[in-house]
């Protein structure tokens, strides 16, 4: 990789003090469940006993995939990517609604959409190319394009961090990108492509079976070494590569990372393979209904916050999970301790 990231492991120096602060709140020990674990994690990431969430941002990276042109692995035509990006720019997509609801800034990035998008103040143009190549025939992108995409994602996050954002989520839009995510998941985790392949935007059982057969043949055709960057430039999308770079930069900046569903977690897998210290910066928003997501979460040995049967993508799960993270930080900072409230603390017997 041309760009080297300086990612420090999340330190445990404040762990005992943070845990004591959590346990001394006016509640039985552990009574707030996962919220307590989130509060601890955010405090450790920020290395402070009074963590704060500032200017929450959700970045949606959009890109097209060459394999989607023929419709052999996707239920929707490729042009839907550009159409949905226009919908997001206009504020009409689910992710826009959820971001408005929860006070999150949404950023829409053209990483490599095949269709031409008109200039708009609500769109960030970082297009690498008009979609990737068809990886049934050749690598999705060149190694240099992959590096360019990683760099672009990193630069955007650096800009947002300098503007005051310290918690960030990542979403995506790209017809065909569940196929890329399935291949990435299979190659990183060692699980079969059949186990990692799901219905995407709505394939039926027969369609999923066909999709898995195509992807299995694709993997055999390329027969690559299982290096994260080789996997990425052979089978990935420009939006996935940009998310990889964005995740790595966010970890370098000690930002809290909200990881969405199947596609975003595929990018997170690759980021962790490159820099294992990344893992503890991630809060996993929801368990996607895309079957490969369970395999990703188990491989990373993490649990998702929400399980709502969602598989939309766009970063919608991250937007829905943000209030949980916010609630965890707020209870840590604002909830009274037993001592301050004059409440008798229970015994441990």
N, C-alpha and C positions, 0 to 999 in steps of 0.2 A: 504494500500500500504506500503510495507517495506521501500522503499526509499521515503523520503519526499523532496519536492522541495521548494526552497525559491524564490517565484515569486512575485516580487513587481509590483504593478500597474504602468502603464506608467504615469508618472507625467505630469501635465499641467503647471509647473512653468515657462517654457519658451514659452508657447503658444502665449502670446501676442507679445513678442519680435519676434518670428519666423513669425507670421502673418504679423507684420509690415514690416519685411524684405522682405517677399514675395510681399506684396502690393506695396512696393516702387521700385520694379523692373520696367524697362522701358516697360510697357505694361498696358493696362486697368486692373483694379482690376478684378480678376477671369478669365482673358482671356486665361490662360493656363489650365483651367478646372481641371480635375482629377490630373494632374501633380502637381498642387499646394497642393492638399490634401495629396499626397504622400510625397512631400517635408516636409510638416508640420509633418506628422506621423513619418518619419524617424528621423527628428530632435528631436521630443519628445522621441522616443525610445532611441536615443543615448544621449539625454539631452545635445545637443550642437547646436549652431547657424550655425555651419559649418560642418554638418555631412559628413562622408566619408564612402564609400563602399570599403571594403578590402577583397581580395582573395575570390570572390564569389564561392560558392560550391553548387553542386546539388547532393544529396544522393539518390540513387535508391535502395530501399530495395525489395528483391525478396523472395517470399515464395509460397508454394503450399497449396491447400485446399482439405481436404479429400472428400468434397462433389463433387469435380470435377472429381473424378475417374470414376464415372458412366455416366458422360456426360448428366445428367438430367437438369442442369442449364447453361451449357456452350456450345458454338458453336465449340470451339477448344479443342482438347485433352489436358490432363494435361501435357504431355511431352513438350508442347510448352513453358512452363515456363523456363525449363532448357535450351532449344534450344535458346530462346531469350536472356537469361542471357549470353550465350556464344557469341551471336551476339554483345551484349553490351560490353563484355570484349574485343572483337576484334575491337570495335569502329564503328560497322556498323549499329547501330540502329538510329532512328530519334533523340532520346535524345542526342546521341553522336554528331550528325551533328550540332544540335542547340547549344550545349555547346561549340563546337569548334568555331562556327560562332560568338558567343557573349563573348568569353573569360572566360567561366565558367569551373571550374574543376568538372569533373564527378567522383563520387565514386559509385561503384557497390558492394552491400552487399548481401551475401547469408544469409538470415534470417531463411530460412527453406524450401529450394528447395528439392523436392522429389528425383530427380535424382542426381547422384554423379557428382560433378564438379571438374575437375582437378585443381591442384594448379596453380595459375596465379598471377603475381604481380599486375594485374588490378582488382583482386577480393578480397574482404574482407570477410573472413569466420567467421560468427557469427551464424552458423546454430544451432538452438535450437533442431530441430528434422527434419526428412525427411517428411515434410508436416504436417499439422494438422490432427486431426481425422475427421471423417465424422459426422458433427453435426446434420444430420438427425437421428443419432443413439445415439450419446453421445456428451458431450461438446468438442469443437474443441481442447482445450488444458487444462491442469491443471492450477490451480491458480498459482502454483509455476513457471510453464513455462511462464505464462503471465508476472509475475514479472521479470523473467530472461530476457525476451525480452525487456521489458521497460528499465531495467537497461542497457542492451547492447546498445540500441539506445542512451541513455543518455551519456554513456561513450564515444561513438564515437563522439558525438557533442562536448563534453568537450575537447577531443583531438584536433579536428579541430579548435575550438575556441582558444585554447592555441597556435596553429600554425598560428594564425593571421586572421582567417575568422570571419567576423562580419555580413555577410548576407548569408543565407542558404535556399535552396529550397529542397523539399522532393518529390520524385517520387516512383513508385512501379511497380512491375511486378509479376503477379500471376493469372493464369487461375482460374476463379471462384471467384475472390475477389470483383467483383461488387455485388455478392449475399451477401457477408458479409457486404459490405457497405450499401446495401439496408436495411438489418435488423437493423444495427446500427442506420441508419437515421430514420427509422420508430419508433424504441423504444425511441430514444432521443427526437425527435420532436413531437411524438404523431400522425403523419400522417400515413395513411394506407400503408400497405406493397405494395399494388397495385400501389399507387401513387409514391412510392419510387423505384420501380423496372423498369429497362430499358433493352435495348438489349445487353449490355455488348460488347462482341467481335463480335456481328453480328447476334443475334437471330432475326427471323422474328416475326410478330405480334403474331402468334400462340405460338411460343417458349417463348416469353415474358410472355404471359398469363399463360403458364404451369409453368414457373419459379416462378411467383408470387404465384401460388397455392401451390407449394412445400414449398416456404419460409413461407407462412402463416401457413401451417401445422407444420413446424419446430418450429416456435415461440410458437404455442399452445402446442406443445409436451413438451417443456422445462419449460414454465410457470415460468420464473425466476423473481426475483426482478429487478427493473430497475436501478441498480447501475452500473455506467460506467465500473468498473472492471469486474463485473459479466457478463455484456453484451459482453465485450471484450474477456474474456476467454471462453465464451460459443459459440460465433459465429464468432469471429475474426480470423485473420491470424497472423502468426508470423511477417510478414512484417508490418501489420497494428499496432501491438503492439509495434514494434520497433520505428515506426514513432511517436506514442504517446509519448514514452519516449524521443525521439529526440526533439520533439516540446517543451516538458516541460523543457528540459535542455537548449534549445536555448532561451526560454523566461527567464529562470533564468539568463542566461548570457547576457541579453539585446541585443540579436541579432535580426536583421530584418529577419522575416520568410516569404518566398514566398510559398504560399499554392497553390498546383496544382489543380487538378480536383476532381472528385467524391470520389475516394478512400482516397486521402490525406485529403480532407475536412471531411470525416467520422472520420479519426483519430483526426483531429483538434476539431471536435465536442466533442469527448470523453475527450480530453485534457482540453477543456473549462469547461466541466461538473465537472472535478476534480479540476481545478483551473481557476475560471472565469477571473482572471486578464490576462490570456493568450491572450484573443481575440484581444487586441489592438496591439499585436506584429505581427499580420498576415496581409500580403498583398495578396489579392486573385487574382491569376494570370488571370484566364479565366473562362468563364461560359461554362462548359462542355455540350456536346450534350446529355449526359446521364440525363434522365429526373429528377432523384432524386436530382441532384445538385442544381436545382432551389430552392427546398425545404430547402436544407441545408443553402444556402445563405440567404434566407428569414428568417430562424430561427435565424441565427447569426446577422441579420440586417446589412449585408455588400453587397457591389457591387463588381463584378469582373471587372478587367481592360479590358480584351479582350473578344470578342465573335466571334470566328472563326469557330464554328461548330465542334470543335475537341472533340474526346473522346478516344484518344489513351492511355492516362496515361503516364507512364515512367517518369513523371516530365516535359514533353514536353511543357506544358502550362507555367510552371514556368520559363523554359529557354527562352521562347518567350517573357515573360513579363519583364525579367531582364533589357533589354535596356530602358524600360519605367521608371523603378525605377532609373536607372543610369542617365537618362535624367533629371528627377525631381531633383535629388541631384545636378547635374551639373549646372542647371539653378540657383538654390538657391545660389551656391557658385561663379559662374562665370559671370552671367548676370549683366550688369551695373544697378545701381540705377538711378533714375531721377537726383539726385544731382550730382553724379559722371559723368554722361554722358552730363550734361548740357541741359537736355530735360525738357521742361515745362510740369508740371503735370496737368492733366485735373481736372476740378471741379467735384463735386459729385451731381450736380443738374440735 
